[in-house]
Amino acid sequence: MIFKRKPKLEVEFSADFDFCKYTVDQPQPMLRSLPDWWKKFNIFLEGENKFKYIGDEGGNLTMKACMPMFDSMTAGYTIPFPCDLQVTLDDAGAPEFKWQIGDYDFISSHGEDQAPDQMIPDGFHRKPYKFMAAYRIKTPPGYSLLFTHPTNRYDLPFMSLTGIVDTDEYRVPTNFPFVLKKGFEGVIEAGTPMIQIIPIKRQSWSHSVEKEVLEKEDWRRNITILSTRMWKGYKRYFWNRKEYK
């Protein structure tokens, strides 16, 4: 019997501008966009270089040891800034944007009244802007894309807003609304991730709420399994590798 390998699902990025052929920073897995501060952050507290059990508090681990956090920061893909973006403030304190790729309208804007106050985080300009797409994105039938701000990247001077697009049917370029931190002036460098792109399968779901107190057998089982290891228990026994190439 001959077994055929199940074909891998693919997110297809198609360039809309000629310059895309020559830029260094093209769409890529989020794993390649992990920031230097995260890479340099120690997995152990207080500069230690090995694991220590410290009683009820567990081990001397930082958040870098948390696999769910790693999974969220490396899920899916990103479209990096294709060029440097200079941000200055005019006399009224409003942002002005400049870039060097002449045939590409990198930044556009929304009207202030297009977004409710509740969608604008504290410390950000009230006016929303848009990163204009340089690529069209296509997914296999039944798959959509979640577009959101790069996970846990609150160091960035902008905040991309979140949306879901049915990119198996919608073949129009998707633009990415964002807001800018108040007071920021400087250059956002080429290669900075502007958006995180996570494929999701469209399915029908239901939910239930159990009002009776349930037996905690599953909980006890999981805790017991975790307790056999001082650390890396979740990674060893429960975690599944996620692959984005």
C-alpha positions in Angstrom: 0.0 0.0 0.0 1.3 3.5 -0.9 0.6 6.2 1.6 0.5 9.8 0.3 1.8 12.5 2.4 -0.8 15.0 3.4 -0.1 18.2 1.6 0.9 21.1 3.9 -1.4 24.1 4.1 0.1 27.3 2.6 -0.5 31.0 3.1 0.3 32.6 -0.3 1.7 36.2 -0.4 1.6 37.8 -3.8 3.4 41.1 -4.3 1.4 44.1 -5.6 4.4 46.3 -6.2 7.6 45.8 -8.2 9.8 46.9 -5.3 8.7 43.8 -3.3 11.1 41.7 -5.5 14.1 43.6 -4.2 13.4 44.3 -0.5 15.3 42.4 2.1 12.4 42.2 4.6 9.6 40.1 3.0 6.7 38.2 4.6 8.2 35.5 6.9 7.3 33.3 9.9 6.9 35.2 13.2 9.7 33.1 14.7 12.2 35.1 12.6 10.9 38.4 14.0 11.5 37.7 17.7 13.0 40.9 19.2 16.5 41.0 20.4 15.3 41.9 24.0 13.5 38.6 24.1 16.4 36.6 22.8 18.7 38.2 25.4 16.3 37.8 28.3 17.5 35.2 30.7 15.4 32.1 31.2 16.5 32.0 34.9 16.0 34.7 37.6 18.8 37.0 38.9 21.3 36.0 36.2 21.5 32.4 37.2 22.6 29.9 34.5 20.8 26.8 35.8 17.5 25.7 37.3 16.9 25.9 41.0 13.8 24.7 42.9 12.8 27.3 45.4 9.9 25.7 47.2 6.3 26.8 47.0 7.2 29.4 44.5 8.4 26.7 42.1 11.6 27.3 40.2 13.8 30.3 39.4 12.2 30.7 36.0 11.3 33.8 34.0 8.4 34.1 31.5 10.9 33.1 28.8 10.4 29.5 30.0 6.6 29.7 29.4 5.8 27.7 26.2 2.3 29.2 25.8 3.9 32.7 25.7 6.5 31.5 23.2 3.8 29.9 21.0 1.8 33.2 21.0 4.9 35.2 20.0 5.9 32.8 17.2 2.4 31.9 15.8 1.9 32.5 12.1 3.6 35.0 9.9 4.3 38.7 9.7 4.7 41.4 7.0 7.7 43.4 8.1 8.2 47.1 7.4 9.7 47.1 3.8 11.6 50.3 4.5 12.5 52.8 7.3 9.6 55.0 8.4 10.4 58.4 9.9 7.8 59.8 12.3 7.9 63.5 13.2 5.4 65.7 15.0 4.1 69.0 13.6 3.6 72.2 15.6 0.2 70.9 16.7 1.7 67.6 17.9 0.2 65.6 15.0 2.3 62.8 13.4 3.9 63.2 10.0 5.3 60.1 8.1 8.1 60.0 5.6 9.6 57.1 3.6 11.8 56.7 0.5 10.0 54.2 -1.7 8.4 56.7 -4.1 5.7 54.6 -5.8 4.3 53.1 -2.6 1.7 54.8 -0.4 2.9 53.2 2.8 0.7 55.1 5.2 -2.8 56.3 4.9 -5.3 57.4 7.5 -8.8 57.0 8.9 -11.0 59.8 10.1 -11.0 60.3 13.9 -14.7 59.5 14.1 -14.3 56.1 12.4 -13.1 54.4 15.6 -14.8 54.6 19.0 -12.9 56.0 21.9 -12.9 52.5 23.5 -10.7 51.1 20.7 -7.9 53.6 21.2 -5.5 52.5 24.0 -4.4 55.1 26.6 -1.3 56.9 25.6 -2.0 56.7 21.8 -3.1 59.4 19.3 -6.8 59.5 18.8 -6.5 59.4 15.0 -6.1 55.9 13.4 -3.8 55.4 10.5 -3.3 52.4 8.1 -0.4 50.4 6.8 -1.2 50.0 3.2 -0.7 46.4 1.9 2.0 45.6 -0.5 0.8 42.0 -0.8 -2.4 40.1 -1.5 -2.8 37.1 0.7 -4.5 33.8 -0.1 -5.4 30.9 2.1 -6.8 27.4 1.3 -10.6 26.9 1.2 -12.2 27.2 4.6 -9.3 29.1 6.2 -9.3 32.8 7.3 -6.5 35.0 8.7 -6.4 36.7 12.1 -4.5 40.0 11.7 -3.4 41.4 15.1 -0.6 43.4 16.8 2.5 41.3 17.2 1.9 39.5 20.5 3.5 41.0 23.6 5.3 43.6 21.5 4.3 46.6 23.6 7.7 48.0 23.0 6.7 49.0 19.5 5.7 52.7 19.1 2.4 51.7 17.4 -0.5 49.4 18.1 -2.0 47.5 15.1 -5.7 46.9 15.5 -7.2 43.4 15.1 -9.4 41.9 12.4 -10.3 38.6 10.7 -10.5 38.3 6.9 -11.8 35.4 4.9 -8.8 35.4 2.6 -9.8 32.2 0.8 -12.5 34.3 -1.0 -11.4 37.9 -0.5 -8.6 38.6 -3.0 -8.3 42.3 -2.3 -5.2 43.6 -0.5 -5.9 43.8 3.3 -4.7 47.1 4.9 -3.8 47.2 8.6 -5.2 50.0 10.8 -3.0 51.2 13.6 -2.6 54.0 16.2 0.7 55.7 17.2 2.0 56.3 20.7 1.8 59.9 21.8 5.1 61.8 21.8 6.9 59.3 19.6 9.3 60.7 17.1 12.0 58.7 15.4 12.6 56.0 12.8 10.8 52.7 12.8 13.3 50.5 11.0 12.8 48.3 8.0 12.2 44.7 9.2 10.0 45.7 12.2 6.9 43.4 12.2 3.8 45.6 11.5 1.2 42.8 11.9 0.9 39.2 13.1 -0.9 36.9 10.8 -2.4 33.7 12.2 -4.3 31.2 10.0 -7.5 29.9 11.5 -9.9 27.2 10.2 -13.6 28.3 10.0 -15.8 25.8 11.9 -19.1 25.8 13.6 -18.9 25.7 17.4 -21.3 25.4 20.3 -20.7 25.8 24.0 -22.1 24.3 27.2 -22.0 25.4 30.8 -22.0 22.6 33.4 -23.7 23.8 36.5 -22.9 20.8 38.6 -19.5 20.7 40.4 -17.4 18.2 38.4 -15.0 15.7 39.7 -11.5 17.0 39.4 -9.9 13.8 38.1 -8.5 15.4 34.9 -7.1 18.2 37.0 -5.5 15.9 39.5 -4.0 13.8 36.7 -2.5 16.8 35.0 -1.1 18.2 38.2 0.4 14.9 39.2 2.1 14.5 35.8 3.5 18.1 36.0 4.7 17.4 39.5 7.0 14.6 38.3 9.2 17.3 36.7 10.6 20.3 38.4 10.4 22.2 35.1 9.6 21.7 31.5 6.7 19.4 32.5 4.2 21.2 30.2 6.7 21.1 27.3 7.5 17.5 27.8 4.0 16.0 28.3 1.4 18.4 26.9 2.9 20.8 24.4 2.6 20.3 20.7 5.0 21.8 18.2 3.4 24.4 15.9 5.0 24.8 12.5 5.0 27.8 10.3 7.5 27.9 7.4 
